[in-house]
Amino acid sequence: MADSKSRALALIPSVVEPDGSELAAELASEPGLADVVTLQRRRATEVAAGDEHSFFVDTLAEYQWARDVAGLATSTLDRLVRPVVELCEYYGLVPWRLTPRQVDRYFADPGKRGRSTVRQKMNLIDGYFAFLEQRYAGEIARRFGVAVESPIDRFNRPRHRGDFGLRVPPSQRALRAFFAAWRAALPQARKPAVACRDYVMAKLAYLSGVRAGELCAVRIGEVHWEAGQWGRFLVNGKGSGGSGPRQREAYLFAEGRELLWWYVEEIRGLFGDDPEDLVAPLWPSERLPAAVAALNVPTSGLAVVPATFRRALKTAAHQHLPGPVRDLYPHLLRHACATHNYERGMSLWEVQKLLGHGRPTTTVRYLATAHADPERASLESAARAAQRLIVDKGSLR
């Protein structure tokens, strides 16, 4: 953190008078008068631009410290102040001198990005200004004569209307046909081992509902075949509220266990690294770093990156996916997992557990296209109630 004097001395900027000798004589004649003169003439003193910038840097560091104490992850702390610095560097101003009009002009032209990205940046800027208003509004007003007010007002504040409503996944029939056609084409692939890896990753992403980044990071030792009925594997979820990755169990189910077992037994050993190493990636890249490959010894390879997985899935969808949905990507498989399991009778709580969500309201967004039949559900619930009456002899509990 840049040091703009100590925190105690930073409250009282130095006073520079045109005639320094007269002021020095006046202060020397009466001890203690220096503080009084400084306090009385502070508002009339012009603060240097460098001092104002240093104070801004101090607030950035202290904001990150405060959020660190609140328990946010390190990766989240790094992203907290980036939009603030980006905006201030563009205009060459400290944040408390920004106006709503400047924010509007920046995000409407040079800073224009995707809707969700702009919303995230503006929310981070608004959060930083809430910190300034709470802790430093008085000090900034005394030192610089500026009232701290967030440039994100009720007119330009983004509204989250939901990013999930238009994500329409393929139907269950279309995905069954897609995976069947893809598997039939694996023997003719130019790189059979890589093609099999991509196929198993896609099928497992659909069955378990894990994200692309979570799936690519799985290690061989993180697959627990004995857990549950069909085995499970550990993934590092993204967490919620900026808390950072949280480890959770992902489910294989019977179909996923059979498929993953085939991959580990028949395909995994075809890659150039050591398949017996428990810390080796479950989904290795086909390439090793040149320095490692030159050693010609078994070693842990590099995991395939999500971008490579996305490209392979997109190419396979264009070749084998029937129906109106032509563009397939990993997160759409996650939506398909939630929607299809819910349509097959899995409860909302179970779908939430499957996806690793902390709140059911998040899970509901994934079910925007699920086909619901309240009349059929009413008949089925009445049938279950009647069955309980018969079995429990009149007790509805």
ZICOR-V854289 format. One record per residue. SS is DSSP state (H for helix, E for strand, C for the rest). PHI is phi as a letter, one per 30 degrees, with the letter a starting at -180 (999 if undefined). NEAR is the number of other C-alpha atoms within 8 Angstrom. Layout:
# ZICOR-V854289
ss/phi/near
SS/PHI/NEAR
SS/PHI/NEAR
This chain:
# ZICOR-V854289
ss/phi/near
C/999/5
C/d/6
C/c/7
C/c/10
C/i/6
C/d/7
C/d/7
C/d/6
H/d/8
H/d/9
H/d/8
C/b/10
C/d/9
C/d/5
C/c/8
C/c/6
C/c/6
C/e/4
C/c/6
H/d/8
H/d/6
H/d/7
H/d/9
H/d/8
H/d/8
H/d/8
H/d/11
H/d/7
H/d/6
C/b/7
C/d/7
C/i/7
H/d/8
H/d/8
H/d/7
H/d/8
H/d/8
H/d/11
H/d/8
H/d/7
C/c/9
C/d/11
C/d/9
C/d/5
C/d/8
C/c/5
C/d/9
C/d/6
H/d/6
H/d/6
H/d/9
H/d/11
H/d/9
H/d/11
H/d/9
H/d/10
H/d/10
H/e/12
H/d/9
H/d/9
H/d/9
H/d/8
H/d/10
H/d/10
H/d/8
H/d/8
H/d/10
H/d/11
H/d/7
C/d/6
C/j/7
C/d/12
C/d/10
H/d/8
H/d/7
H/d/11
H/d/12
H/d/8
H/d/8
H/d/9
C/c/12
H/e/8
H/d/12
H/d/11
H/d/8
H/e/8
H/d/10
H/d/12
H/d/8
H/d/6
H/c/6
C/i/6
C/b/8
C/d/10
H/d/8
H/d/9
H/c/7
C/d/11
C/c/7
H/e/11
H/d/7
H/d/8
H/d/12
H/e/9
H/d/8
H/d/11
H/d/11
H/d/8
C/b/7
C/d/6
C/c/7
C/d/9
C/b/7
C/d/6
H/e/6
H/d/7
H/d/8
H/d/11
H/d/11
H/d/8
H/d/9
H/d/12
H/d/8
H/d/12
H/d/12
H/d/11
H/d/8
H/d/11
H/d/11
H/d/9
H/d/10
H/d/11
H/d/10
H/d/7
H/c/7
C/b/9
H/d/11
H/d/7
H/d/8
H/d/12
H/d/11
H/d/9
H/d/12
H/c/8
C/i/8
C/b/9
C/d/8
C/d/11
C/b/7
C/d/10
C/d/10
C/c/12
C/c/8
C/d/5
C/c/5
C/c/8
C/d/8
C/d/6
C/c/5
C/d/6
C/d/4
C/j/6
C/c/7
C/c/8
C/d/10
C/c/5
C/d/7
C/c/8
C/d/9
C/d/10
C/d/8
H/d/7
H/d/6
H/d/11
H/d/10
H/d/8
H/d/11
H/d/12
H/d/11
H/d/8
H/d/9
H/d/11
H/d/9
H/d/7
C/d/8
H/d/10
H/d/6
H/c/6
C/d/8
C/d/4
C/b/6
H/e/10
H/d/10
H/d/8
H/d/10
H/d/12
H/e/11
H/d/11
H/d/11
H/d/11
H/d/10
H/d/11
H/d/10
H/d/11
H/d/15
H/d/12
H/d/11
H/c/14
C/i/14
C/d/11
C/d/10
H/d/12
H/d/8
H/d/11
H/d/11
H/d/13
C/d/11
C/d/13
E/c/12
H/d/11
H/d/9
H/c/10
E/c/10
E/c/9
C/d/8
C/d/8
C/d/8
C/i/6
C/d/6
C/b/11
C/j/14
E/b/14
E/b/13
E/c/11
E/b/13
E/c/10
E/d/10
C/d/7
C/i/9
C/b/7
C/i/4
C/i/8
C/d/10
C/j/12
C/e/8
E/b/8
E/d/8
E/b/9
E/c/8
E/c/11
E/c/10
C/c/14
H/i/11
H/d/7
H/d/7
H/d/11
H/d/11
H/d/8
H/d/9
H/d/9
H/d/8
H/d/9
H/d/12
H/d/9
H/d/8
H/c/8
H/c/12
H/e/12
H/d/10
H/d/7
C/d/9
C/d/10
C/c/9
C/c/11
C/d/9
C/d/5
C/d/10
C/d/9
C/c/8
C/d/16
E/d/14
C/d/11
C/c/12
E/d/11
C/d/10
C/d/7
C/c/6
C/c/10
C/e/6
H/e/6
H/d/6
H/d/8
H/d/9
H/d/6
H/d/6
C/h/6
C/b/5
C/d/7
C/a/7
C/d/11
C/d/12
C/c/10
E/d/11
C/d/10
C/c/9
H/e/9
H/d/6
H/d/8
H/d/11
H/d/11
H/d/8
H/d/9
H/d/13
H/d/11
H/d/8
H/d/10
H/d/12
H/d/9
H/c/6
H/b/11
C/d/13
C/d/9
C/j/7
C/d/5
C/d/10
C/c/9
C/c/7
C/c/10
C/b/9
H/e/12
H/d/8
H/d/11
H/d/14
H/d/15
H/d/13
H/d/12
H/e/12
H/d/13
H/d/12
H/d/11
H/d/10
H/d/13
H/d/10
C/d/6
C/j/6
C/d/9
C/d/7
H/d/10
H/d/7
H/d/8
H/d/13
H/d/13
H/d/8
H/d/10
H/d/12
C/i/8
C/d/9
C/d/7
C/b/7
H/d/10
H/d/6
H/d/9
H/d/13
H/e/9
H/d/10
C/d/12
C/c/11
C/d/8
C/c/8
C/d/9
C/d/5
C/c/5
C/b/6
H/e/6
H/d/6
H/d/7
H/d/8
H/d/8
H/d/8
H/d/8
H/d/8
H/d/8
H/d/8
H/d/8
H/d/9
H/d/8
H/d/8
H/d/12
H/d/11
H/d/8
H/d/6
C/c/8
C/h/7
C/j/7
C/c/7
C/c/7
C/d/2
